[in-house]
């Protein structure tokens, strides 16, 4: 959305439709107003935070279950080795 807004302003400036400083200021105000009302940015930030939380939980789970699995396999290996003695 930001790219569209910026390109629209650049097109107006390039085409010469904005002829006075007052018009440029109004165009910038309009651009900033639309930019502030655009909700795509916060949504992307929310998704990034959720993704970071999911990754943190997954990494923590793998570490916990990995350690428990390693201990279990070590115990099993020891018991099997002792059974064959």
N, C-alpha and C positions, 0 to 999 in steps of 0.2 A: 504494500500500500504506500509506503514511504517513497518508493521509487516512482510510482505513478504520480504522486503529488509533486515531487521534485521535477520530473520530466514535464509535467503540465506547466509549471512555472517557467522552466527554461524555454519551452515552446513559445509561451507568450512573450518572453523577453526577446527571443530570436526573431519572431515574426514582426516585431515592432508594434504590436497592439498596445503595449504599455508605453505611453509617451511621456508621462510626467512622473516626477518623484513621488507625488501623492498616490498615483496609481500603483507604483512599485511597493510603497508602504502598505497599501490596502491588499495587494496580492500576497505580500509576506504575512500579513495578519491572517488572511484567509488560509494560507498554507499552514501556519502554526496552529490555527484553530482546528483544521481538519486532522492535523498530525496528533494533537492532543485528544481528539475524540476517537481516533482510531484505536480499536481494542486488540489488534493483532499482536502488539508488543507485549502487553501483560500476559496474554495467553501463552506466548512462547516462553516467557519467564516461568510461568506456573508449570508448564510441561517440563522445563529443565529442572526445576526443584523436585518435582515428582520423580523424574528419572534418577536424579542423584540419590533420593531416598530409597528407591527400589534397588539401585546398585549397591548401596550401603548395606541394606538388609540381606541381599544375596551374598555379598562377600562375607559378611558376618556369619551367615548360616553355613556357608561352605567351610569356613574355618572351624566352626564348632563341630559340625558333623564330620569334617575331615579328621580332626583330632580324635573324636570318639571312635571313628571307624578304624583309625590306625591303632589305637589302644586295643580295640576288640580283635583285630587281626593279629596283633602281637600276642595277645593272650591265647588266641586259638592256635597259633603256631607253636607256642610254648607247650600247650596241653597236648597237641599232636606229637611233638617231639618227645615229651615225657611218656606218652602212651606206647611208643615204639622202643623204649629203653628196656 
